[in-house]
Amino acid sequence: MARKYLDIPQFDQLPAPVYFRYDEFGADTHSPPHRHPWGQLNYASHGLMHLDVEGQRFISPPHYAVWVPPDTEHGCYNPQAIIYRSVYLERSLCAEMPTQPCSLVISDILKAILGDFARRDLHIAQDERDRRLVQVLIDQLHLAPTQTCYLPYARSDGLRRVLEALHAEPGDNRALAEWAAQVHVSERTLARYFLQELGISFGEWRLRLRFLRAIEALEAGLPIQAIAFDLGYSSASAFIAMFQRQAHCTPEQYRRRARTEM
């Protein structure tokens, strides 16, 4: 089957120092690798965004965005439909932004501004009120907590085998010691690999993977109980508690919000 490619705005230069873009991307859509002289904030208000940025894979849930600095090659693949928000920043405005691709925690204020411009179908600020909102957005981006990637990936063979197995079966509840035995290292050594290579523990990595898979399953309309069992939870209530800690809303609340914005 031929790939479905997304249209990428073609600019010789930005129409304004801050340019807003928004769209709804269908399932199984791609953008080819490309680069441009401005920075770009990529954000999915619903669904999961999959980005490849100079060989690094980013998968981000709706409370994270991916920052792509100027002149950085990037492309995306959307296994499922997403509601997409993006902000282009001219080079001079990127001086206080991270110089490497990273995930940014998106505040409620940032979400509100992005949603406001999208609802009004605005790509650039139209008046003084809009310009004030743009300045607040820039200030919020400068304050946004960063991390290398929401769900980092391993380079070493042993750790990569563990991550690939979890990707294939996120509901696998085997303890760290059992995974360590499978790749022929001690439990302490495998725990150290997670912290050294990924910056987070085994338990945190698996939790993030399950949260991402939960979002995909909710977007696909699967029942809560089925999602819970598929992800290795002994009860729907345990799954709901995990999801609420991560998303600050219940799975059903998340699903209702997604329906109202689609």
N, C-alpha and C positions, 0 to 999 in steps of 0.2 A: 504494500500500500504506500502511495506517495505521501511524503510528509506534508502537513499543512503549516505553511510558514506565516508568521505574523508580519504585518506591515510595521516598519520602523520609520518614525518621522525623519525626513531628510532635510537637514538644515546646513547651510554653510556657516551660519552663526545663529545663536539663539535669538528669538524675537524679543526677549526681555532677559534681564539678569537671572530671574527666577521664572521658570516655565513649568506649568502643571500639566500632567498628562494622566488620563484615566481611560479605562477600557474594561470590557468583559472578554476574557479569553476562553475559548472553548476547550474541551478536552482534547488531548493528543495534538497540541499545537507547539510550534517551535519558533524561536528567532535565531537566525544564523549568528555565528560569532561576529562581533563588530566592536568598534571603539569610536570615541569622539572626544573632542578637546574640552568638554565640560564634565563635571561630576554628576552622578545620578543616584538618587534614592529610589529603591525598588521596594514596593510594599503591596501585599495582598491583604485586603480588608476581610476577605473570606476565601477559604481554600489555602492550599500550600503552594508557595512559590519555590520552584526548582531553578537555580542559577548555577552556571559554570563560569567562574571568574578566574581567568589565567590559570586553568588547571585545578582550581579548588572548587569543590562542590558545596553549594549552600542550599539548605532546605529550611525555610523559615515559616513559622506559624504567624497568625495575625497580630500578635503583639510584638513582633520583631520586623525590622526592615533590613535590607542589604544595601550597604553603601559601596558604590563603585567609584573610585577616584578618576579624575580625568586621564585620558589616554590608556585606559585599562581595557583589555579585550574581555568581552563577556557575551553570553548568550543564555537562553532559557529554554526549558521544556516543561510543559504543563500536562501531566498525566490526566488531571481532572480540571474542570472549569474553575476559574478564579475571577474575583473582582479585583482589578488591578489599579493601583495608584502609583504615580511616579512624579518625582520633582527633579528637574534639571537645574543645576547651579553653575553659573559661569565660573571660569577658573579663579577669578579674583575672590569669589566668595568661598572657595574651597580651602583657603589658607589655614583655617582653624578646624578643618575636618580631618579625620584620620587619613594618613597617606597610603594605607594599605586597605584592601577590601576587608570588610568586617560586617558583623551583625550589630544593629543598633536597637536598643529597647525603645519602643515607640510609646510616648506618653499619651494620656487621654487628650491633652491639649493638641498635640500633633494630629491625632486621629480626627479630632473635631475640625481642624482647619482643612485637612485634606478632604474630608467629607463635605465641608461647606463649599469649597471650590468646585468639587465634582457635581454637587446638586445644582449649582448655579451655572454649570457648563462653562466655567472660566478657565482659560489657559494662562492668562497673565492678569496682574492686578489692574483693575479698572479705575479705581479712585483712591482717595487717601485712606479710607477705611480698609480697603484691600491691602494697601501698602503696609499699614500697621500690622495686619494679620501676617503678611509675608515676613516682616521683621521678627514677630513672635515665633514664627516657624523656624527661622534661622537660629534664633536664640535657643529654642528647644533642641534643635539638632546639635548645637554645640554642647549642650548639657546632657545629651542622651548617653546613658551607659553603653559601653561597647564590649564585645567579646569577639574572638576570632571567628567563631561560627557557632550557630545554635546547636547543630549536631555535627561535631567534628569527625573527621575520618582519619584512619591510621595509615601509616606508611610501611611499618614493619609487617612481615608476613604473618607471624603468629597472631598478633592483635587483629590484623585485617581478617583473618579467618574467623575469629570470634564474632566480629561485627557483621560479617556477611551472613553467618549462621543466624544471628539475631534478626537481621533484616528479613531473612527468609521465614523466620518463625518468631515474631515478636512476643508471642505468648509463652515462649519457653522459660520456665521458672527455675532452671538449674542455677545453683549457687556458683559464686565465683570460683570456689575450689574445684568444682566439677569441670568448669571451662578451662581452668589452668591445667588439669590433668589431660584434657583433650589435646592441648597444644604443647604438652610436655614441659611445663614450667611450674614453679611453685606458686601457690596462691599469692604470697607476698610479692613475687616478681611480676605476676600479671596485674596486680593492683598498682604496682609502681609504673608499669607500662601505660596504664590508663591515665594516670596523673601526669606523667612526663610527656606523652605524645598528644593527649587529648585535652589535658587541663581539667578534667572532671573525673569523678569516680565511675566505676562500673555501674553501680546502682543508679547514678544520675543519668548516665548515658542511656541505659535501658528505659528509664522513666521518660526521657525526652523522646526516644523513638516511639514508645507507646502513645504518647500524647499526639505526636504527628500522625500516627496511624489512626488514632481516634478521630482526628479532624477529617481525614479522608473518608473514613467510614460514615461519619455523621453527614458529610456532604453527599455521600452516595445513598443516604436514606435508610441505612441498616438499623435494626432495632437495638436499643440500648443494651438489653441483656445479651444479645448475640455479640455485640462489640466487646462487652466486658469479658465474656468467656474466651473469645478469640485472642484477647490481649493478656490472658493469663490470670484474670482476677476471679476470685472465688465467688464473688457476688456482684450484682449491679451496683449496690451501694458503695462498695469499695472502689469500683471504677469511677462512679460519680464524684466521690470525695477527691480522688486524684485529679480528675479533670477540673474540678472547681478550684483546687489549689493552683493549678497551672493557668487557667483561663479566666479566673475570677467570675465565672458564671457556670451554671449547670450545663450538661450536654444539650438538654432540650431548649434552654434559653439560647445557647449558641445556634442551634438549628433554626429557631424561630427568627433570630436576627438575620441569619443568612437568607431566609426566604423573603423577608421584607426588603432586603437590599438587592436581590437578584432582579 
